[in-house]
Amino acid sequence: MARRKKKQSSLLELLVAPVMLGAFFLVFSATKSLVAGGIAFLMGGLILVVIGQMLKSVRLEKLKRSGIADIDKMDGYNFEKYLGQMFRSFGYQTEVT
């Protein structure tokens, strides 16, 4: 039975808490307002979510444009993601296991 590698945390995932807390404390120390700090906290999280979605979109677009040479170099997991994306483009619902 093949073993799947542990998913490595991306840099973006590692930055979520420090960025959100940093935004809160920076704004709170400047304004002494919990509301403004809370808004900065949420905005920091929202910005990171948007960046994450943009990066995911870029990765999927690159995966869609893969040629046969790229497919030959893929490991099993990436090949499964490639097939999932291909079948989604044909209108199927897929789930990458």
N, CA, C and O of each residue as an XYZ file, in Angstrom:
388
protein
N       0.842     -1.173      0.000
C       0.000      0.000      0.000
C       0.891      1.241      0.000
O       1.840      1.342      0.778
N       0.579      2.149     -0.856
C       1.367      3.378     -0.962
C       1.048      4.298      0.201
O      -0.088      4.366      0.669
N       2.053      4.993      0.651
C       1.861      5.959      1.735
C       1.908      7.356      1.170
O       2.747      7.692      0.335
N       0.988      8.153      1.647
C       0.954      9.542      1.208
C       1.850     10.361      2.122
O       1.887     10.163      3.336
N       2.569     11.285      1.500
C       3.413     12.188      2.277
C       2.542     13.095      3.123
O       1.433     13.455      2.728
N       3.051     13.463      4.290
C       2.335     14.423      5.114
C       2.262     15.750      4.392
O       3.226     16.175      3.756
N       1.120     16.401      4.491
C       0.973     17.708      3.857
C       1.838     18.711      4.610
O       1.738     18.836      5.830
N       2.677     19.416      3.884
C       3.511     20.433      4.503
C       2.715     21.732      4.582
O       1.974     22.085      3.665
N       2.885     22.424      5.687
C       2.221     23.709      5.839
C       2.859     24.710      4.889
O       4.082     24.805      4.791
N       2.025     25.438      4.207
C       2.551     26.458      3.313
C       2.917     27.692      4.126
O       2.470     27.860      5.261
N       3.716     28.534      3.543
C       4.122     29.775      4.195
C       2.903     30.616      4.545
O       2.852     31.244      5.602
N       1.925     30.623      3.652
C       0.712     31.407      3.888
C      -0.032     30.910      5.125
O      -0.517     31.716      5.919
N      -0.127     29.593      5.295
C      -0.800     29.038      6.470
C      -0.057     29.396      7.756
O      -0.677     29.622      8.795
N       1.263     29.445      7.680
C       2.060     29.774      8.849
C       1.964     31.263      9.218
O       2.210     31.637     10.365
N       1.609     32.098      8.253
C       1.546     33.537      8.485
C       0.191     34.026      8.985
O       0.072     35.179      9.399
N      -0.828     33.178      8.955
C      -2.186     33.632      9.285
C      -2.262     34.245     10.678
O      -2.656     35.403     10.818
N      -1.896     33.501     11.697
C      -2.022     34.007     13.069
C      -1.134     35.227     13.323
O      -1.620     36.216     13.872
N       0.154     35.196     12.945
C       0.976     36.382     13.212
C       0.484     37.638     12.492
O       0.531     38.729     13.060
N       0.020     37.501     11.265
C      -0.448     38.677     10.527
C      -1.724     39.231     11.155
O      -1.859     40.443     11.324
N      -2.651     38.354     11.497
C      -3.905     38.829     12.073
C      -3.670     39.472     13.444
O      -4.213     40.537     13.737
N      -2.864     38.821     14.272
C      -2.582     39.398     15.591
C      -1.758     40.675     15.482
O      -1.986     41.638     16.214
N      -0.789     40.672     14.554
C       0.018     41.872     14.345
C      -0.829     43.051     13.903
O      -0.635     44.173     14.371
N      -1.772     42.798     12.996
C      -2.660     43.868     12.532
C      -3.494     44.396     13.691
O      -3.673     45.605     13.838
N      -4.007     43.475     14.520
C      -4.807     43.903     15.668
C      -3.998     44.790     16.607
O      -4.426     45.893     16.949
N      -2.825     44.305     17.025
C      -2.039     45.061     18.005
C      -1.497     46.368     17.438
O      -1.397     47.361     18.159
N      -1.151     46.378     16.172
C      -0.656     47.607     15.551
C      -1.751     48.680     15.545
O      -1.520     49.822     15.942
N      -2.934     48.294     15.090
C      -4.034     49.264     15.029
C      -4.518     49.619     16.431
O      -4.821     50.780     16.706
N      -4.591     48.631     17.319
C      -5.040     48.918     18.686
C      -4.085     49.869     19.404
O      -4.521     50.781     20.107
N      -2.770     49.650     19.220
C      -1.813     50.539     19.885
C      -1.858     51.953     19.317
O      -1.573     52.918     20.026
N      -2.214     52.076     18.042
C      -2.285     53.403     17.431
C      -3.582     54.127     17.776
O      -3.593     55.349     17.925
N      -4.674     53.374     17.902
C      -5.976     54.020     18.086
C      -6.585     53.822     19.466
O      -7.492     54.562     19.845
N      -6.110     52.843     20.222
C      -6.672     52.462     21.529
C      -8.158     52.099     21.409
O      -8.938     52.303     22.339
N      -8.523     51.565     20.264
C      -9.904     51.171     20.010
C      -9.953     49.668     19.715
O      -9.303     49.185     18.788
N     -10.736     48.937     20.523
C     -10.894     47.501     20.277
C     -11.633     47.234     18.966
O     -11.345     46.262     18.268
N     -12.578     48.099     18.643
C     -13.337     47.930     17.395
C     -12.400     48.061     16.194
O     -12.435     47.228     15.288
N     -11.571     49.092     16.181
C     -10.635     49.278     15.065
C      -9.641     48.120     15.015
O      -9.289     47.651     13.933
N      -9.188     47.657     16.183
C      -8.286     46.510     16.228
C      -8.949     45.252     15.692
O      -8.337     44.478     14.956
N     -10.216     45.058     16.071
C     -10.961     43.898     15.569
C     -11.158     43.945     14.071
O     -11.056     42.923     13.393
N     -11.440     45.130     13.553
C     -11.597     45.285     12.104
C     -10.274     44.996     11.401
O     -10.259     44.343     10.358
N      -9.172     45.472     11.959
C      -7.856     45.199     11.370
C      -7.551     43.705     11.422
O      -6.980     43.154     10.481
N      -7.927     43.054     12.510
C      -7.740     41.610     12.659
C      -8.470     40.867     11.542
O      -7.899     40.001     10.880
N      -9.745     41.220     11.341
C     -10.548     40.571     10.299
C     -10.032     40.894      8.897
O     -10.005     40.024      8.026
N      -9.628     42.137      8.684
C      -9.107     42.513      7.365
C      -7.817     41.767      7.050
O      -7.602     41.351      5.911
N      -6.951     41.595      8.058
C      -5.723     40.827      7.850
C      -6.032     39.404      7.429
O      -5.397     38.864      6.523
N      -7.018     38.790      8.096
C      -7.427     37.432      7.724
C      -8.037     37.380      6.340
O      -7.760     36.465      5.564
N      -8.868     38.361      6.032
C      -9.510     38.411      4.716
C      -8.480     38.560      3.601
O      -8.585     37.910      2.561
N      -7.503     39.402      3.816
C      -6.446     39.593      2.808
C      -5.698     38.289      2.568
O      -5.412     37.939      1.423
N      -5.376     37.563      3.647
C      -4.672     36.293      3.485
C      -5.533     35.252      2.775
O      -5.013     34.456      1.993
N      -6.833     35.245      3.032
C      -7.729     34.322      2.339
C      -7.766     34.636      0.850
O      -7.713     33.731      0.017
N      -7.856     35.918      0.517
C      -7.877     36.320     -0.897
C      -6.570     35.930     -1.588
O      -6.586     35.416     -2.706
N      -5.447     36.171     -0.925
C      -4.152     35.787     -1.505
C      -4.093     34.277     -1.696
O      -3.615     33.804     -2.727
N      -4.572     33.519     -0.717
C      -4.587     32.059     -0.830
C      -5.432     31.588     -1.998
O      -5.031     30.675     -2.720
N      -6.594     32.194     -2.197
C      -7.455     31.819     -3.320
C      -6.816     32.160     -4.656
O      -6.944     31.410     -5.624
N      -6.127     33.296     -4.703
C      -5.445     33.680     -5.944
C      -4.326     32.684     -6.260
O      -4.166     32.284     -7.413
N      -3.562     32.287     -5.263
C      -2.491     31.316     -5.477
C      -3.049     29.964     -5.906
O      -2.478     29.298     -6.769
N      -4.174     29.558     -5.299
C      -4.805     28.296     -5.682
C      -5.269     28.348     -7.131
O      -5.125     27.378     -7.875
N      -5.827     29.486     -7.522
C      -6.290     29.658     -8.892
C      -5.131     29.575     -9.883
O      -5.260     28.972    -10.948
N      -4.008     30.180     -9.530
C      -2.828     30.130    -10.398
C      -2.320     28.699    -10.523
O      -1.965     28.258    -11.616
N      -2.284     27.959     -9.389
C      -1.827     26.563     -9.433
C      -2.748     25.703    -10.285
O      -2.277     24.868    -11.058
N      -4.073     25.902    -10.150
C      -5.019     25.127    -10.956
C      -4.894     25.454    -12.436
O      -4.991     24.566    -13.283
N      -4.683     26.712    -12.744
C      -4.516     27.106    -14.148
C      -3.262     26.462    -14.734
O      -3.273     25.987    -15.870
N      -2.193     26.449    -13.958
C      -0.961     25.805    -14.408
C      -1.184     24.305    -14.605
O      -0.673     23.713    -15.556
N      -1.953     23.696    -13.693
C      -2.246     22.277    -13.795
C      -3.061     21.983    -15.050
O      -2.841     20.973    -15.717
N      -4.010     22.875    -15.371
C      -4.836     22.682    -16.566
C      -4.008     22.740    -17.849
O      -4.321     22.063    -18.828
N      -2.952     23.552    -17.836
C      -2.130     23.715    -19.034
C      -1.014     22.682    -19.142
O      -0.156     22.787    -20.019
N      -1.016     21.683    -18.257
C       0.052     20.687    -18.259
C       0.043     19.887    -19.553
O      -1.009     19.459    -20.029
N       1.210     19.698    -20.102
C       1.372     18.876    -21.290
C       1.813     17.476    -20.891
O       1.969     17.176    -19.707
N       2.011     16.632    -21.880
C       2.361     15.241    -21.611
C       3.694     15.121    -20.876
O       3.859     14.217    -20.057
N       4.638     16.003    -21.147
C       5.929     15.959    -20.444
C       5.740     16.273    -18.970
O       6.375     15.658    -18.115
N       4.861     17.236    -18.668
C       4.573     17.570    -17.269
C       3.843     16.427    -16.576
O       4.112     16.126    -15.413
N       2.925     15.797    -17.286
C       2.152     14.698    -16.715
C       3.072     13.524    -16.390
O       2.902     12.867    -15.363
N       4.032     13.261    -17.248
C       4.975     12.160    -17.005
C       5.798     12.373    -15.742
O       6.226     11.403    -15.117
N       6.027     13.622    -15.356
C       6.836     13.937    -14.174
C       6.017     13.965    -12.880
O       6.590     14.058    -11.795
N       4.685     13.888    -12.981
C       3.829     14.003    -11.799
C       3.898     12.754    -10.936
O       4.049     11.639    -11.435
N       3.782     12.970     -9.612
C       3.603     11.829     -8.722
C       2.111     11.484     -8.733
O       1.316     12.166     -9.379
N       1.740     10.432     -8.021
C       0.357      9.954     -8.048
C      -0.648     10.978     -7.574
O      -1.719     11.117     -8.165
N      -0.311     11.710     -6.498
C      -1.239     12.688     -5.949
C      -1.484     13.834     -6.923
O      -2.630     14.234     -7.129
N      -0.422     14.365     -7.524
C      -0.589     15.466     -8.486
C      -1.325     15.005     -9.730
O      -2.093     15.768    -10.315
N      -1.096     13.749    -10.147
C      -1.817     13.217    -11.299
C      -3.304     13.114    -10.984
O      -4.143     13.397    -11.838
N      -3.631     12.710     -9.756
C      -5.029     12.637     -9.356
C      -5.665     14.028     -9.351
O      -6.807     14.187     -9.784
N      -4.931     15.039     -8.862
C      -5.452     16.408     -8.901
C      -5.655     16.863    -10.343
O      -6.634     17.542    -10.654
N      -4.723     16.485    -11.223
C      -4.833     16.841    -12.640
C      -6.102     16.223    -13.248
O      -6.869     16.901    -13.931
N      -6.305     14.932    -12.988
C      -7.492     14.269    -13.533
C      -8.775     14.866    -12.950
O      -9.768     15.030    -13.659
N      -8.746     15.190    -11.647
C      -9.922     15.815    -11.037
C     -10.264     17.123    -11.709
O     -11.431     17.398    -11.987
N      -9.252     17.934    -11.973
C      -9.479     19.215    -12.638
C      -9.989     19.011    -14.062
O     -10.873     19.734    -14.522
N      -9.430     18.031    -14.751
C      -9.853     17.762    -16.121
C     -11.321     17.321    -16.155
O     -12.098     17.809    -16.976
N     -11.699     16.393    -15.256
C     -13.081     15.924    -15.240
C     -14.044     17.023    -14.790
O     -15.181     17.066    -15.261
N     -13.614     17.915    -13.886
C     -14.460     19.051    -13.497
C     -14.749     19.944    -14.698
O     -15.853     20.468    -14.843
N     -13.749     20.110    -15.556
C     -13.954     20.950    -16.737
C     -14.959     20.324    -17.710
O     -15.556     21.023    -18.528
N     -15.143     18.996    -17.614
C     -16.151     18.312    -18.426
C     -17.519     18.276    -17.760
O     -18.476     17.744    -18.324
N     -17.613     18.853    -16.537
C     -18.891     18.932    -15.860
C     -19.124     17.876    -14.798
O     -20.197     17.842    -14.196
N     -18.160     17.020    -14.552
C     -18.301     16.000    -13.520
C     -17.981     16.583    -12.151
O     -17.255     17.571    -12.037
N     -18.535     15.956    -11.107
C     -18.144     16.309     -9.747
C     -17.072     15.315     -9.330
O     -17.234     14.103     -9.473
N     -15.969     15.855     -8.809
C     -14.857     14.986     -8.437
C     -14.457     15.241     -7.000
O     -14.770     16.278     -6.417
N     -13.760     14.272     -6.449
C     -13.201     14.409     -5.099
C     -11.829     13.788     -5.109
O     -11.684     12.592     -5.360
N     -10.827     14.583     -4.839
C      -9.459     14.072     -4.777
C      -9.280     13.442     -3.411
O      -9.438     14.098     -2.382
N      -8.947     12.159     -3.416
C      -8.775     11.452     -2.138
C      -7.357     11.467     -1.809
O      -6.958     10.932     -0.775
